[in-house]
Amino acid sequence: MSKEITNDTFLRAARGEKTDHVPVWYMRQAGRSQPEYRKIKEKYSLFEITHQPELAAYVTRLPVEQYGVDAAILYKDIMTPLPAIGVDVDIKAGIGPVIENPIRSLQDVERLGELHPEQDVPYVLDTIKLLTTEQLSVPLIGFSGAPFTIASYMIEGGPSKNYNKTKAFMYAEPKAWFALMDKLADTIIVYVKAQIQAGAKAVQIFDSWVGALNVADYRVFIKPVMERIFSSLREENVPLIMFGVGASHLALEWNDLPLDVVGLDWRLPISQARNIGIHKTVQGNLDPAILLAPWEVIEERAKAILDEGMAQDGYIFNLGHGVFPSVNPDVLKRLTNFIHEYSASQK
């Protein structure tokens, strides 16, 4: 039995419907900038938090309670399902995900196992159930990394600035590359469907680093697998969101996919996105660095983005990437109030 969602503004906007105000949530709203979270992190690692449903649910719902945002996003990491398929991953402070057994060949890909969410990541599903049956009155967004971004960690062995090894593998070993894309697609589909069945009301796919590819390569090496993932997730009948950083040149490609919301970073203005033919709901796209500026600057920039976004139905306010650890939580609360009040006054 799900707890009733009393604020479905986010879901309606994701479907392109009229809303009384512009809904808002922030990428990385749960975590790093919150003092309560930092206190928890003194005691527990990210993996330890996500393995404790009560704790992960607390971190997930905290920004909803503190900021008044219109959606929660599950607190976890895109690496969460990988150990279950045979990837030796560790989240190292100050570095990010580090993988001890990087992919180098088709044989490495063939050695990867299958994900069985109920057995392999029950704590993720338990966290979702806890949030959606007892704690949240706004929709919960589930998420997964996309094949390119996950593959980039698996091939590079950790974070990268230029993804040279990943691209070299893609060009030199196409058979192994497509086998890896298929393996990751299978994992993502099973993982995300389990999140939805546990209670997630929308899903965001993070292809954070796919902007490293040009359009021609995206169409050949990535778009077919994204088509398969979104077509399969479509069956679950929840809003599907796509997001990447530095990927404005791919926004029209995403618009083609069977998804509902195109997430934009700060490089592509919303009005321009619509002018070039993006007809789906748009999400974005305040540069998170602006959150460190004086309030007058934040308000002015947010207002300009809202004016562009509200020019037609189907708009969700967000940042163009995640909240920085140094952002003051009070700023996010004030910004949320401003977005709600200003957009309601213009409707």
C-alpha positions in Angstrom: 0.0 0.0 0.0 1.6 3.3 -1.1 1.5 6.5 0.9 -0.7 8.9 -0.9 1.2 11.5 -3.0 -0.4 14.8 -2.1 1.9 16.8 -4.5 2.0 15.3 -8.0 3.1 18.5 -9.7 6.4 17.0 -10.8 4.6 14.0 -12.4 2.1 16.2 -14.3 4.8 18.5 -15.6 6.8 15.4 -16.7 3.8 14.3 -18.8 3.5 17.8 -20.3 0.3 18.7 -18.4 -0.6 22.1 -16.9 0.5 22.8 -13.4 -0.3 25.5 -10.8 3.4 26.1 -10.3 6.7 25.0 -11.8 7.9 21.9 -10.0 11.5 21.8 -8.8 14.0 19.2 -7.5 17.8 19.4 -7.5 20.3 16.8 -8.7 22.4 15.7 -5.6 19.8 17.4 -3.4 20.3 14.5 -1.0 23.7 14.5 0.6 26.9 16.4 0.3 25.7 20.0 1.1 23.7 19.0 4.2 25.2 19.2 7.7 23.1 16.2 8.9 24.4 14.1 6.0 28.0 15.1 6.7 27.6 14.0 10.3 26.3 10.6 9.0 29.3 10.4 6.6 31.7 10.7 9.6 30.5 7.3 10.7 29.4 5.5 7.5 30.7 5.2 3.9 28.3 5.8 0.9 28.0 2.0 0.4 27.3 1.5 4.1 24.5 4.2 4.1 22.9 2.7 1.0 22.9 -0.8 2.6 20.8 0.5 5.5 17.3 1.3 4.3 16.3 3.4 7.3 19.5 5.6 6.9 19.2 5.8 3.1 15.5 6.7 3.4 16.4 9.5 5.9 19.0 11.0 3.6 16.6 10.8 0.6 13.7 12.5 2.3 15.7 15.1 4.2 15.8 17.6 1.3 12.0 17.2 0.7 11.4 18.2 4.4 14.1 21.0 4.4 13.6 22.6 1.0 10.0 21.8 0.1 11.0 20.3 -3.3 8.4 18.6 -5.5 10.2 15.2 -5.8 12.7 13.1 -4.0 15.6 11.3 -5.7 16.7 8.0 -4.2 20.1 8.3 -2.4 22.5 5.8 -3.9 25.3 5.6 -6.4 25.3 4.6 -10.1 27.8 1.9 -9.1 25.3 0.2 -6.8 24.3 -2.8 -9.0 27.8 -3.5 -10.4 29.4 -5.7 -7.7 26.5 -8.1 -8.2 27.5 -8.7 -11.9 31.2 -9.2 -11.0 32.7 -5.7 -11.0 35.1 -5.0 -8.2 34.3 -1.4 -7.4 35.2 0.8 -4.4 34.1 4.5 -3.9 37.3 6.3 -2.8 37.0 9.6 -1.0 38.2 12.5 -3.2 38.4 10.2 -6.3 35.1 8.5 -6.9 34.5 4.9 -8.2 37.7 2.9 -8.6 37.5 -0.5 -10.4 40.2 -3.1 -9.7 39.3 -5.4 -12.7 38.8 -3.1 -15.7 37.3 -4.4 -18.9 39.9 -5.1 -21.6 38.5 -7.7 -23.9 35.4 -9.6 -25.1 36.3 -12.3 -22.6 36.1 -9.8 -19.7 32.6 -8.8 -20.9 31.5 -12.4 -21.2 32.6 -13.1 -17.6 30.1 -10.5 -16.3 27.1 -12.0 -14.5 23.3 -11.1 -14.3 21.6 -8.9 -11.8 18.8 -10.3 -9.7 17.6 -7.2 -7.8 15.6 -9.0 -5.1 18.7 -11.1 -4.1 21.5 -8.7 -5.1 20.3 -5.3 -4.0 17.4 -5.9 -1.7 18.4 -2.9 0.5 17.7 -0.5 -2.5 14.2 -2.0 -2.9 13.6 -1.9 0.8 14.6 1.8 0.9 12.2 2.6 -1.9 9.3 0.7 -0.2 10.0 2.5 3.1 9.9 5.9 1.4 6.9 5.3 -0.8 4.7 3.4 1.7 5.5 5.4 4.9 7.4 8.6 4.4 7.0 10.6 1.2 4.1 12.7 0.0 6.0 13.6 -3.2 7.0 11.2 -6.0 10.3 9.3 -5.6 12.6 9.3 -8.6 14.6 6.1 -9.1 17.7 6.2 -11.3 20.5 4.3 -13.0 23.6 5.2 -14.9 23.5 4.7 -18.6 25.6 2.2 -20.5 28.3 4.6 -21.8 28.8 6.3 -18.5 29.0 3.0 -16.5 31.2 1.5 -19.3 33.6 4.4 -19.0 34.3 3.6 -15.3 34.6 -0.1 -16.1 37.1 0.4 -18.9 39.1 3.4 -17.5 39.2 1.8 -14.0 37.9 5.0 -12.5 37.0 8.6 -13.4 38.5 10.1 -16.5 38.9 13.6 -18.1 38.9 12.5 -21.7 37.6 8.9 -21.9 40.5 7.9 -24.3 40.5 4.2 -23.2 36.8 4.0 -23.5 36.7 5.5 -27.0 39.6 3.4 -28.1 37.9 0.2 -26.9 34.7 1.3 -28.7 36.5 1.9 -32.0 39.0 -1.0 -31.8 36.8 -3.7 -30.3 33.2 -3.1 -31.7 32.1 -6.6 -31.0 33.2 -6.4 -27.4 31.7 -2.9 -27.1 28.3 -3.9 -28.3 28.4 -7.0 -26.1 29.1 -4.7 -23.1 26.3 -2.3 -24.1 23.9 -5.3 -24.3 25.1 -6.6 -20.9 24.7 -3.2 -19.3 21.3 -2.7 -20.9 20.0 -6.0 -19.5 21.3 -5.0 -16.1 19.8 -1.5 -16.2 16.4 -2.7 -17.4 16.1 -5.3 -14.7 17.4 -2.9 -12.0 15.1 0.0 -13.0 12.0 -2.1 -13.4 12.6 -3.4 -9.8 12.9 0.1 -8.5 9.6 1.0 -10.2 7.8 -2.1 -8.9 9.1 -1.2 -5.4 7.4 2.2 -5.7 9.5 4.7 -7.7 7.2 6.9 -9.6 9.7 8.3 -12.2 13.1 7.3 -13.4 16.2 9.4 -14.5 18.9 7.8 -16.6 22.2 9.6 -16.0 24.5 9.4 -19.0 26.8 11.9 -17.3 29.8 11.5 -19.6 28.3 10.7 -23.0 29.0 14.3 -24.1 32.5 13.0 -24.8 31.1 11.5 -28.0 30.1 13.3 -31.2 26.6 12.9 -32.7 27.7 10.4 -35.4 29.4 8.1 -32.9 26.4 8.5 -30.5 24.0 7.3 -33.3 26.1 4.2 -34.1 27.5 3.1 -30.7 24.9 4.4 -28.1 21.5 5.3 -29.5 20.4 1.8 -30.4 21.0 0.5 -26.8 19.3 3.6 -25.3 16.3 2.9 -27.6 16.1 -0.6 -26.3 16.4 0.5 -22.6 13.7 3.2 -22.9 11.4 1.1 -25.0 11.5 -1.6 -22.3 11.0 0.8 -19.4 8.1 2.4 -21.3 6.1 -0.7 -20.4 6.1 0.5 -16.7 4.2 3.6 -17.5 6.2 6.1 -15.4 7.9 9.3 -16.6 11.4 8.7 -18.0 14.1 11.4 -17.9 17.4 11.6 -19.7 20.3 13.6 -18.5 24.0 14.2 -19.3 26.6 16.9 -18.8 28.2 18.8 -21.7 25.9 16.9 -24.1 23.8 19.7 -25.6 24.8 18.5 -29.1 23.0 15.2 -28.2 19.7 16.8 -26.9 17.9 16.3 -30.3 19.0 12.6 -30.3 17.5 12.2 -26.8 14.3 13.9 -28.1 14.0 11.0 -30.6 14.1 8.4 -27.9 10.9 6.9 -26.2 11.2 9.0 -23.1 9.3 11.9 -21.5 11.8 14.5 -20.2 15.0 15.9 -21.8 17.3 17.1 -19.0 19.6 20.0 -20.0 22.7 21.3 -18.5 23.4 25.1 -18.3 25.1 25.3 -21.7 21.9 25.1 -23.8 19.2 27.7 -23.1 15.7 26.2 -22.8 14.3 28.6 -25.4 17.0 27.4 -27.9 16.3 23.8 -27.1 12.7 24.3 -28.0 13.6 26.3 -31.1 15.7 23.5 -32.5 12.8 21.1 -32.1 12.8 19.6 -28.6 9.0 19.0 -28.1 9.2 16.9 -24.9 9.1 18.2 -21.3 12.4 20.0 -20.6 14.2 19.9 -17.2 16.9 22.3 -16.1 19.1 24.2 -16.1 20.6 26.7 -13.6 24.4 26.5 -13.5 25.1 25.0 -10.0 28.0 27.5 -9.5 25.4 30.3 -9.4 24.2 28.9 -6.1 27.5 30.3 -4.6 26.7 33.8 -5.9 24.8 36.6 -4.0 21.0 36.0 -3.7 20.2 38.8 -6.2 22.2 37.0 -8.9 20.6 33.7 -8.1 17.1 35.2 -8.3 17.8 37.0 -11.5 19.2 33.9 -13.2 16.4 31.7 -11.9 13.8 34.1 -13.0 15.3 34.2 -16.6 15.2 30.4 -16.7 11.7 30.2 -15.4 10.5 32.7 -18.0 11.9 30.6 -20.8 10.7 27.3 -19.2 7.1 28.6 -18.6 6.7 29.8 -22.2 5.0 26.4 -22.7 3.7 23.5 -20.6 6.1 20.7 -19.8 8.8 22.3 -17.7 10.6 21.2 -14.5 13.2 23.4 -12.8 16.5 21.8 -11.9 20.2 22.6 -11.9 22.4 21.9 -14.9 24.3 19.4 -12.8 24.5 18.4 -9.1 24.6 20.5 -5.9 28.1 21.3 -4.7 29.1 20.4 -1.2 29.8 24.1 -0.5 26.3 25.2 -1.2 24.4 26.6 1.8 21.2 24.5 2.3 19.3 27.7 3.2 19.9 29.0 -0.4 18.2 25.9 -1.8 15.2 26.4 0.5 15.0 30.1 -0.5 15.4 29.2 -4.2 12.6 26.5 -4.0 10.2 29.1 -2.4 11.1 31.6 -5.1 10.5 29.2 -7.9 7.1 28.1 -6.5 5.9 31.7 -5.7 7.2 33.3 -8.9 5.9 30.6 -11.2 2.5 30.5 -9.5 2.2 34.3 -9.9 2.8 34.0 -13.6 0.4 31.1 -14.3 
